[in-house]
Amino acid sequence: MIKCERISLSFPNQLICKNLSFTINKGESICFSGPSGKGKSSLLKVLMGFLSPQSGRIAIDGVELNSATIDLIRHKMTWLPQNSNLPVDSANELVELLQLNTEQMTNFQHFLDLLAVADSAGDKSFMEISGGQKQRVVMAACLSLDKPILLLDEPVSALDDHSIDLLFSTLNSLHNKTIVSTSHNQKWIKYCNQKIEL
């Protein structure tokens, strides 16, 4: 599903990776781990084409990532940003932003139930609920889009162990989702098929 060959990425005074290669098969998961500021989120942005590596090749679902294919490739992806800082203040505003159709709205309600945050949806302000509840609401919205690739930036940073278990159960109920993530959380890291330490 995702193949990266000899990727090198650096910024002034910071090397993110050099000649990094990895393959993620369909339905598998990988986690980039390491201290804060090491560039884990930057690698997700590389896969989305928001950042270009200095060298290397990326192919997603057999299609090489470049300026001509970037829109096609992004259409296969859902991105959960770190800290879920979005320009909306409620689940209803999030639904409006994502323009969920009827089927996706049904999926959204289903995932809200699985993640035990159905009562945090609607017009309730994100300021009125906990960070963990907000993170699960945004996760439910991401999953409702039903894209084959999930890019999850610190997906359990605000979750307690019980909420993490709910997320694992929810992800296990899905079929053939390919997950690329970043995390410091050992429980999440052990859940993934592969780990790359930066």
C-alpha positions as CSV (number, residue, x, y, z in Angstrom):
1,M,0.0,0.0,0.0
2,I,2.8,2.5,1.0
3,K,6.4,2.2,-0.1
4,C,9.1,4.7,0.8
5,E,12.6,4.2,-0.6
6,R,15.6,6.1,0.7
7,I,13.8,9.2,1.9
8,S,15.9,12.0,3.2
9,L,14.4,15.0,4.9
10,S,16.1,17.9,6.7
11,F,15.5,21.4,7.7
12,P,18.2,24.0,8.6
13,N,20.0,22.7,11.6
14,Q,17.8,19.6,11.8
15,L,18.0,16.2,10.2
16,I,14.7,14.3,10.2
17,C,15.8,11.2,8.4
18,K,18.4,10.0,5.9
19,N,17.9,7.2,3.4
20,L,14.8,6.0,5.3
21,S,13.0,3.0,3.6
22,F,9.9,1.2,4.8
23,T,6.9,-0.7,3.4
24,I,3.4,-0.8,4.8
25,N,1.1,-3.5,3.4
26,K,-2.6,-3.0,3.1
27,G,-4.3,-3.3,6.5
28,E,-1.1,-2.9,8.5
29,S,0.0,-0.1,10.8
30,I,3.2,1.7,11.5
31,C,4.2,4.2,14.2
32,F,6.9,6.9,14.1
33,S,8.1,7.3,17.6
34,G,10.7,9.5,19.3
35,P,11.2,12.6,21.4
36,S,9.1,15.8,20.7
37,G,10.6,17.9,18.0
38,K,12.2,15.0,16.1
39,G,10.1,15.5,13.0
40,K,7.5,12.7,13.3
41,S,4.6,15.0,12.1
42,S,6.8,16.1,9.2
43,L,6.9,12.5,7.9
44,L,3.1,12.4,7.8
45,K,3.2,15.7,5.8
46,V,5.6,14.1,3.4
47,L,3.2,11.3,2.7
48,M,0.5,13.9,2.0
49,G,2.7,15.9,-0.3
50,F,2.8,19.0,1.9
51,L,6.5,18.6,2.4
52,S,9.0,17.3,-0.3
53,P,11.9,15.2,0.8
54,Q,15.4,16.1,-0.5
55,S,15.7,12.7,-2.1
56,G,13.9,9.4,-2.3
57,R,10.7,7.9,-3.8
58,I,7.2,7.4,-2.4
59,A,4.6,5.2,-3.9
60,I,1.1,4.8,-2.5
61,D,-1.2,2.1,-3.8
62,G,1.2,1.6,-6.7
63,V,1.1,5.3,-7.7
64,E,4.3,7.4,-7.3
65,L,3.7,10.6,-5.3
66,N,4.4,13.7,-7.4
67,S,2.7,16.9,-8.4
68,A,0.5,15.1,-11.0
69,T,-0.8,12.4,-8.6
70,I,-1.0,14.3,-5.3
71,D,-4.8,15.0,-5.5
72,L,-5.5,11.3,-6.4
73,I,-3.4,10.1,-3.5
74,R,-4.8,12.6,-0.9
75,H,-8.3,11.4,-1.8
76,K,-7.3,8.0,-0.3
77,M,-6.2,9.5,3.0
78,T,-7.8,10.9,6.2
79,W,-5.6,12.9,8.5
80,L,-6.1,13.3,12.2
81,P,-4.0,16.3,13.2
82,Q,-2.1,16.6,16.5
83,N,-4.1,18.2,19.3
84,S,-7.1,18.3,17.0
85,N,-6.8,22.1,16.6
86,L,-9.6,22.7,14.1
87,P,-11.4,25.9,13.0
88,V,-14.7,24.6,14.5
89,D,-16.2,24.6,18.0
90,S,-18.5,21.7,18.0
91,A,-19.3,18.3,16.5
92,N,-22.0,19.9,14.4
93,E,-19.6,22.5,13.0
94,L,-17.1,19.7,12.3
95,V,-19.7,17.7,10.3
96,E,-20.5,20.9,8.3
97,L,-16.9,21.5,7.6
98,L,-16.4,17.9,6.4
99,Q,-19.6,18.0,4.4
100,L,-20.6,14.5,5.5
101,N,-23.2,12.8,3.3
102,T,-26.0,10.7,4.7
103,E,-24.0,7.5,4.8
104,Q,-21.1,9.2,6.4
105,M,-23.4,10.7,9.0
106,T,-24.7,7.3,9.9
107,N,-21.1,6.1,10.2
108,F,-20.2,9.1,12.3
109,Q,-23.0,8.3,14.8
110,H,-21.9,4.6,14.8
111,F,-18.3,5.5,15.7
112,L,-19.4,8.1,18.3
113,D,-21.2,5.2,20.0
114,L,-18.2,2.8,19.7
115,L,-15.9,5.5,21.2
116,A,-18.4,6.3,23.9
117,V,-18.7,10.0,23.1
118,A,-22.2,10.2,21.6
119,D,-23.2,12.6,24.3
120,S,-20.3,14.9,23.4
121,A,-21.6,15.5,19.9
122,G,-24.1,18.0,18.6
123,D,-23.9,21.7,19.5
124,K,-21.9,21.2,22.7
125,S,-18.9,23.4,22.5
126,F,-15.5,21.7,22.4
127,M,-14.6,24.0,25.3
128,E,-17.2,22.2,27.4
129,I,-15.8,18.7,27.0
130,S,-12.5,17.1,27.9
131,G,-9.5,16.9,25.5
132,G,-10.0,13.1,25.4
133,Q,-13.7,13.5,24.4
134,K,-12.8,16.0,21.7
135,Q,-10.1,13.7,20.4
136,R,-12.6,10.8,20.1
137,V,-15.2,13.0,18.4
138,V,-12.7,14.1,15.8
139,M,-11.5,10.5,15.4
140,A,-15.1,9.4,14.8
141,A,-15.4,12.0,12.1
142,C,-12.2,10.9,10.5
143,L,-13.3,7.3,10.5
144,S,-16.7,8.1,9.0
145,L,-15.0,9.3,5.8
146,D,-14.1,5.7,5.2
147,K,-10.8,6.3,3.4
148,P,-8.3,3.4,3.0
149,I,-5.4,5.2,4.7
150,L,-5.5,6.8,8.1
151,L,-2.7,9.3,9.1
152,L,-3.0,9.7,12.8
153,D,-0.8,12.3,14.5
154,E,-0.6,11.5,18.3
155,P,-4.0,9.8,18.2
156,V,-4.1,8.8,21.9
157,S,-2.3,11.8,23.4
158,A,-5.4,12.9,25.4
159,L,-6.9,9.4,26.0
160,D,-6.8,7.3,29.2
161,D,-6.3,3.6,29.1
162,H,-10.0,2.7,28.8
163,S,-10.5,5.2,25.9
164,I,-7.4,3.7,24.2
165,D,-9.0,0.3,24.5
166,L,-12.2,1.6,23.0
167,L,-10.2,3.0,20.1
168,F,-8.4,-0.4,19.6
169,S,-11.7,-2.2,19.5
170,T,-13.1,0.3,17.0
171,L,-10.1,0.0,14.7
172,N,-10.1,-3.8,15.0
173,S,-13.7,-3.7,13.7
174,L,-12.6,-2.1,10.5
175,H,-11.3,-3.9,7.5
176,N,-8.1,-3.3,5.5
177,K,-7.3,0.2,6.9
178,T,-3.7,1.1,6.5
179,I,-2.6,3.3,9.5
180,V,0.5,5.6,9.6
181,S,0.8,7.3,13.0
182,T,3.1,9.1,15.4
183,S,3.0,8.5,19.1
184,H,4.9,8.5,22.4
185,N,2.4,6.2,24.0
186,Q,3.8,2.7,24.6
187,K,0.3,1.0,24.4
188,W,-0.3,2.5,21.0
189,I,3.2,1.7,19.8
190,K,2.8,-2.0,20.8
191,Y,-0.5,-2.0,18.9
192,C,1.1,-1.2,15.6
193,N,2.7,-3.8,13.3
194,Q,5.8,-1.7,12.8
195,K,7.7,1.0,14.7
196,I,10.3,3.4,13.4
197,E,12.3,5.3,16.0
198,L,13.4,8.8,15.0
